Amino acid sequence: MQKNRSKVSRGSKILVITGPEGGFDETEINLFKEKNFPTITLGNLVLRAETAAITALSDIIYEFEL
């Protein structure tokens, strides 16, 4: 199975922003869109903020085999 690679190249900087446990509000979402931040979701999972950060970093390590 081949992974779906994004356009992030090795050595690139990746910014991970996890939302509060209640999720981002509309103003925050609009700011991210305005700044052209690419967004990735963890799906329908509802995680504590601490767990979401660990999960996001684990996904990045898996995807880019760092």
N, C-alpha and C positions, 0 to 999 in steps of 0.2 A: 504494500500500500504506500503510495507516495503522498507526502504531506503537501498541503496547500500553502506554498511559500508566499509571504508578503514581500514588499519591496524594501524591507529593512535589510541592510547589508551588515556584514560582520564589522564590529567596531563602532556601529552607530549608537547614538544615545537613545534610550527609551525612557519615557516619562510614564510612570504608573500613578494614576490618581484613583484612589478608591473612595467611594461615596460613604456617607453616613449610613447607619443601619436602616434609616427610613428612606434612603435613596436621594438622588440629587433633585433639587427643585427646578422648576421651569427656567428660572433666571440663570442658574448655573449651567444647565444644558444649553441654553442659547449662547452663553459666553463661550463654551467649548466650540460650538458650531461657528461662531463669529471668528474665533482664532484658528479655525480649520484643523482642530485636533481630530485625528482619526480615532474613532471609538470602537471598542471591542467589549462585548458583554460576556459575562460568565453564564449567560442563559437565564433560566428561571430560578436559579439557586438564590436563596436568601441566606446570606452569610453574615456573621459578625464582621465588623470592620477589620479586626486583626486577622481573621481567617481569610477574608477576601484578599488581603495583601499577600499572604503566603500562597494562596491558590494562584493569583495572577503571576507571581514570580515563578512558581513551579511551571505554569503553562509556557512562560517565555523561555525558560531553560529547556523544556521539552521541545518546543517548536524550533528553537535555533541551536539546540544541542550545544549549549555553552559549557 
